Amino acid sequence: MKLSIIIPCYNEKRHLSELISLVKRSPVEEKEIILVDDCSDDGTAELIRGQIETEVDKVVYHQINMGKGAAIRSGLKCVTGDMVIIQDADLEYDPMEYPKLMAPILEGKADVVYGSRFMGEGPHRVHLFWHYVGNRILTILSNMFTNLNLTDMETCYKLFRTEVIKGISIGQDRFGIEPEITAKVAKDNCRIYEVGISYYGRSYEEGKKIGWKDGLSAIYVILRYGIFG
């Protein structure tokens, strides 16, 4: 089965070439790489045009910065694979672990697989206590409304059967996409699995972008889709 890898990208000039190399070397026989540049202004777009376009299957360029959710919507329009995974353009998540996430779907057990940073498998960088606390609070709040028992709702690594993710109307433009998708796959009674993954978290000095305002937005999204559907 073919895996489509959507990489939303904003200002990742330092890491993007290495990330693309890792994705290409990931142990998945049939895959396509879809890169979405969300109007980067640090030279990332120029790097893509000059060096990376020929290394991937499709590049989409946004003319204005729209956010991660909007980038994923653009990427989904290009998908031709049987499964879809979201891959952040930094180096926090390991593409070598794709087969681990694909396994429950290939075995016919799952429709959606979340890669959990909190299930105790693989190496994890130790830092950012309050970021960890915020993730856990958002996951618990999401679980209260979805009646799921996820350990890591905010994880980047979400893998879907293509017909599942294409059947979801994504409304959130920024990081609110994580609780929105979670609420909608729960409402659709999808079979959701979690697998433990490694995590190489970045500090804000190293380029981490999500902040406390995104946390407040996530709470709003959880309540919106939890109460009103």
C-alpha positions in Angstrom: 0.0 0.0 0.0 1.1 3.5 -0.8 1.8 6.0 1.9 1.3 9.7 1.2 3.4 12.0 3.4 2.2 15.6 3.8 4.9 18.0 5.1 3.5 21.4 6.1 6.5 23.8 6.2 7.0 27.3 7.5 10.5 28.8 8.0 12.4 25.5 8.3 15.5 26.4 6.2 17.9 24.9 8.7 16.3 21.5 8.9 14.3 20.9 5.8 17.0 19.2 3.6 17.9 16.8 6.4 14.2 16.0 7.0 13.5 15.3 3.3 16.5 13.0 3.3 15.2 11.1 6.3 11.7 10.8 4.8 13.2 9.4 1.6 15.2 6.8 3.5 12.2 5.7 5.6 11.6 2.0 5.3 8.3 2.3 3.2 8.5 0.7 -0.2 5.9 2.8 -1.9 5.5 6.4 -0.8 4.9 10.0 -2.1 6.2 13.1 -0.5 4.0 16.2 -0.7 5.6 19.4 0.6 3.6 22.5 1.4 5.5 25.8 1.9 3.3 28.1 4.0 4.8 31.4 2.6 8.1 31.0 4.4 10.2 34.2 4.6 13.5 32.8 5.9 14.8 31.5 2.5 13.0 28.1 2.8 11.0 28.6 -0.4 14.2 29.5 -2.3 15.8 26.4 -0.9 12.9 24.3 -2.1 12.9 25.7 -5.6 16.7 25.4 -5.9 17.4 22.0 -4.4 14.3 20.1 -3.0 11.6 20.3 -5.7 13.3 17.4 -7.6 13.6 15.3 -4.5 9.8 15.2 -3.7 6.7 14.3 -5.6 4.8 17.5 -5.2 5.3 21.0 -3.9 2.6 23.5 -3.1 3.4 27.1 -2.4 1.1 29.3 -0.4 1.2 33.0 -1.3 0.2 34.1 2.2 0.9 32.4 5.6 -2.2 30.5 6.5 -1.2 28.0 9.1 -0.7 24.3 9.6 -4.3 23.3 9.1 -4.5 25.2 5.8 -1.3 23.6 4.6 -2.6 20.1 5.3 -5.8 21.0 3.4 -3.7 22.0 0.4 -1.6 18.8 0.7 -4.6 16.5 0.9 -5.7 17.7 -2.6 -2.6 16.1 -4.0 -2.8 12.8 -2.2 -2.8 9.6 -4.3 -1.8 7.0 -1.7 -3.9 4.5 0.3 -2.7 6.0 3.7 -1.8 9.6 4.7 0.6 10.7 7.5 1.4 14.2 8.6 5.1 14.9 9.1 6.3 18.2 10.6 9.2 19.8 8.8 11.4 19.9 11.9 13.3 17.0 13.3 11.2 16.2 16.3 9.6 13.0 14.8 11.5 10.1 13.2 10.3 9.0 9.7 12.0 5.6 10.4 8.9 4.8 12.5 6.4 5.0 9.7 6.0 1.2 9.5 5.2 1.1 13.2 2.3 3.5 12.6 1.2 1.8 9.4 1.0 -1.7 11.0 -2.5 -1.5 12.7 -4.0 -0.3 9.3 -2.2 -2.9 7.3 -3.5 -5.6 9.7 -7.0 -4.4 9.1 -7.5 -3.3 12.7 -7.5 0.5 12.5 -8.7 3.5 10.4 -6.6 6.0 12.3 -3.3 5.6 14.2 -1.8 8.2 16.6 1.9 8.2 17.4 2.0 8.8 21.2 5.0 10.6 22.7 3.8 9.5 26.2 3.5 5.7 25.9 7.1 5.1 27.0 8.6 3.7 23.8 11.7 5.1 22.1 14.1 7.9 23.2 12.6 11.2 24.3 14.4 14.4 24.8 13.8 15.7 28.4 12.8 19.4 28.5 9.9 21.9 28.5 7.9 20.8 31.6 5.0 23.3 31.0 4.7 22.3 27.4 4.3 18.7 28.6 1.7 19.7 31.2 -0.2 21.7 28.5 -0.3 18.7 26.2 -1.7 16.5 28.9 -4.4 19.0 29.9 -5.5 19.4 26.3 -5.6 15.6 25.8 -7.6 15.0 28.9 -10.1 17.8 27.9 -10.4 16.4 24.4 -11.0 12.9 25.8 -13.8 14.2 28.0 -15.7 15.3 24.9 -14.8 12.5 22.5 -15.0 9.6 25.1 -11.6 8.4 23.9 -8.7 7.4 26.1 -5.8 8.9 24.0 -2.6 9.7 25.7 -1.4 12.3 23.1 -4.1 14.1 21.2 -1.6 16.9 20.1 0.9 14.6 18.4 2.0 15.4 14.9 2.1 11.8 13.9 -1.5 11.0 12.9 -1.8 8.4 10.1 -5.1 7.8 8.3 -6.7 5.6 5.7 -7.0 8.1 2.9 -10.8 7.8 2.6 -11.1 8.7 6.3 -9.1 11.9 6.2 -10.5 13.0 2.9 -14.0 12.5 4.3 -13.3 15.1 7.0 -14.0 18.8 6.3 -11.1 20.6 8.0 -12.0 24.1 9.1 -9.1 25.1 11.3 -6.2 26.9 9.7 -3.7 26.7 12.5 -2.8 24.2 15.2 -6.5 23.8 16.1 -6.5 21.1 13.4 -5.3 18.5 16.0 -8.4 18.6 18.3 -10.7 19.2 15.4 -9.5 16.1 13.6 -9.7 14.1 16.8 -13.2 15.2 17.5 -14.3 14.3 14.0 -12.7 10.9 13.7 -14.3 10.1 17.1 -17.7 11.3 15.9 -17.3 9.1 12.8 -16.7 6.1 15.0 -13.3 5.4 13.4 -11.2 2.6 14.8 -8.4 4.6 16.5 -5.1 3.1 17.7 -2.1 4.5 19.4 1.5 3.4 19.2 4.5 4.6 21.2 7.0 6.7 19.3 10.3 8.5 20.0 10.4 12.2 20.3 13.2 14.7 19.8 11.5 17.9 21.0 12.9 21.3 20.1 13.2 24.4 22.4 11.8 27.7 21.3 15.3 28.9 20.7 15.7 26.0 18.2 12.6 27.0 16.3 9.5 25.6 18.1 6.5 27.6 17.0 3.5 26.5 19.0 2.8 28.7 22.1 0.3 29.5 24.8 -2.1 31.3 22.5 -2.3 28.1 20.4 -3.2 26.3 23.7 -6.0 28.6 24.3 -7.2 28.2 20.7 -7.1 24.4 21.2 -9.4 24.7 24.2 -11.8 26.7 22.2 -11.7 24.1 19.4 -12.2 21.2 21.8 -15.3 23.0 23.3 -16.6 24.0 19.9 -16.5 20.6 18.3 -17.3 18.8 21.6 -20.5 20.7 22.2 -21.7 21.7 18.8 -20.1 18.9 16.7 
